[in-house]
Amino acid sequence: MSFLLHIIKVGSTYPAIAARFGDFESWIADGLRLATVEVRVVNAEAGAELPHPAKSAGIIVTGSHSMITDDPPWSLRVEKWIPSVIRAGVPFLGICYGHQLLARAAGGEAGYHPAGKEFGTVPVHLLPPCANDPLFASLPRGFPVHATHSQSVLRLPPGAVRLAANTYEHNHAFRVGNAWGVQFHPEYTADIMRSYITEDARNLAAAGINVADLLAAVVETPHAASVLTNFASLVETR
């Protein structure tokens, strides 16, 4: 049987950003640097059939510009499917919207963050359980990440292990079984983050956020990017 890593596409970036850099799934695929496992994209937002967990070497759910609390039908379908992936023990990584979907699917809660948006390059710190975690053990205790979200995981699922946080976001990363969720974007480069800030500049300014300061704070985030390569290593050695 041929095993694939499936990227479950649940949204797209802005057209202007896609024209320059491609879309979420291409950033993720590039960041994985897989050598022995083929990647297949499944556009769940467009209604594509979700893969059977037994036929997946690994699964990644992308980010989205949608709000999880709007409960679009395609999102509810993915949420209902995720528990079968967890039960099968297939390595799973949810990014941003995918992180929130994982939390809800496993019995947690997601919704609007009471402090509003987290946007730009921000610091995170790792928590003690990361010492033995396959995705985080090799990383320093603190490092910058790229983030852009209004909604968050407000309550972790029962039995979940909290892995990363910062002063704004209590649940920047967690693990439940062989499934991980990260609120930050390991697939973003500094150029992509700057493009997001520029694209949203008017709304950010209207919210009282200093856009020039956001742009000046953007740096590359190689340690965050290592979450993808570490996940790829886990998949390839499985």
N, C-alpha and C positions, 0 to 999 in steps of 0.2 A: 504494500500500500504506500502511495506517495503522500507524505505529510506536508502541509503548507502552513505558513504563518498567515493568518487572516487579519487584515486591517479592516475593521468595521467602520465605515464612513458614515458619520451622523451629522455632517454639516460641511460647509465650504467657507473659505476665507472671502474677503472682499474681492470683487473682480479686478480692481487695480493691483492688488497685492498678488493675486493669482497670475496675472499677466507677467509680473516680474519674477516671481519665485516658485510658481506652481502652487499646489493646494496641500492641505493638511497631510493627506496620505503620502505624498511624495516626500515631504519633509521628514515624516516618520520613517519611511523606507530608507531614505538616505542615511538617517541617523543610526539605524540598526546595524548597518554594515555587515549584514548576514553573508556568510560564505557558503553554507551547505543547505540552507532551507529556502525554498521559493516563497515569495510573497504574493498573495492574492488579495485584491481590494474588493470588498463587498459593500455596495452602496445601500445601506439599510434605509437611509432617508428616502431613497427613490423606490423602496419596496423590494429590493433584492432578497432572495431567500438566505436565511442565516445558516452558517455551516453547522453540521453535526459536530459536537465537541470531539468525538472519537476520531474525526478526520482532520483535526487541527494539531499542529505542533505547538502553537501558541496563538493568542488572540489579543489584539490591541483595539480599543475603541477610541476614536478620535475626539477632539473637541468639536464645539458647535456654537454658532451664534444664537441658537434657540435657547429658551429658558425651560429648564426641566419641569418647573411647576405648571407650565402650559399643557403638559401631558399630550403632546401630539401622538397620534396612533402609532407611527413608526417607532417612537421612543418607548412607548409602553410595550411594544412587541419585543424590543431589545431587552428591556428591563425584565420581562417575563422569561426570556431565554437565558439570561446570565446565571441564575442558580444552577442550571444544568452544567454549565462550564465549571462552576465552583465544585460541584459534586464530582465531576470527572477529574479534577485535579490538573486540568490543562493550565499552563502558565497564562495569566491574564493581566493586562495592564490597561487601566482606564485613565485617560488624560483629560483633565478639566471637566467637560460635560461627561465624559466616560467615567471619571472618578466619582462624580455625583450619581450617575446611573448605578455604578457598582454599590455605592452605599445604600441607595434605596432598595436595590434588588436583594441585598443581604439583610435588610431589616432596619436600616438607618433612616435618616431624614436629611433632605436637602432643600434649600430655599434661599431667599434673598438674605445676604449678609446684612446685619443691622447697621454696620458702619459704611455701607455703600461699596463702591468699586475698589478693587485692588488692581493697580495698573502700573506696568513698567518693570524695571529690573529691581528686585527686592531681595533682602537677605532671608534665608531660612536657617534654622538650626535643627540638627538631628537629635533624636531622643535615644535613651540608652538601649532600647530593643534593636536599634540599627546595628549594634555591634556584631550580631550574628545573622543579619539579613542579607540574602543573596544580592539584592539590588543596591544596598546602601553601605554595607560593611567596609567597602574599599574607599569610601568618600570621607572628606574631612568633616569635622563636627558642624561647621558652618560654611555656607557658600552662597553666591547670588544665583537667582533664578529669574526667568521671565514669567510674568503673570498678567492676565487680563480677564477679570471675571467680576460679575455682580452677585452671583449665587455661589453658595458654598455647601459643604457637608456640615450641617448643623448638629447632627448627632450620629456618632459612629454605630455600625451594626453591632449586635451582641457578639462578644468574643473577638472583635477586631483589635488589632495592635496598632496604636498610633505611632507613627515613625518620624514625622517632621512637622514643624510649626514655625510661626513667627508672631510678632506682637499683634498683627492684624488677623491672621488666619490660624485658628487653633488646630485645624486638621488639614495640613498641607499634603500629608501623605499617610497612608495606612495600608495594612495588609489584613486580609481575611482568607485563611487557607493558603492556596497558591495563587491568590489574586491580589494585585496591588492597585491602588488608586493614587494619583498625584494631581493636585490642583494646579500646580505650575506646569509650564510647557517645556519639557526637555528637548522638543523638536525645533524650537525657535532659535534662530541665529540673532545676533545683535541687529543686523539689517532688517530682519522681519519684525523685531520688536519696535524698532524706530518707525517702520512703515505703519504699524498699528497705532502708534501714538499720533503720527501725522494724520492718519485717516480719521481718527476720533478726536482730533484737536479741538474742534468747535464744542463738542459735547463735554469734553474734559474741562475746557475753560469755563463753560457755563456752570459746571459743578464746583468751580472754585479751585481747580487743580492747575498748578503752574506747569504748563506744557514744556517750556524751556528747561525747567529743572528735571522733568522726566527724561527728556532727550539727553541731557548732559549726564544723567546717571546710568545710561545704558552701557553695558559692557558685555563681552562674550561670556558665556556660562558653561565652560567645559565640564565642570563637575555635574551640573544638571544633565548635560548631554550624556554623561556616563550611565545614567539610569537606563537609557535605550540600549547602549552596547552591553551593559550587564544583563539586561533582559534577553538580548539576543544570545548571549553566552549560555544563559539558563536554558533557552529553547534548543540550542544546538547540541547541548550535552545531555538532553533529556532522553 
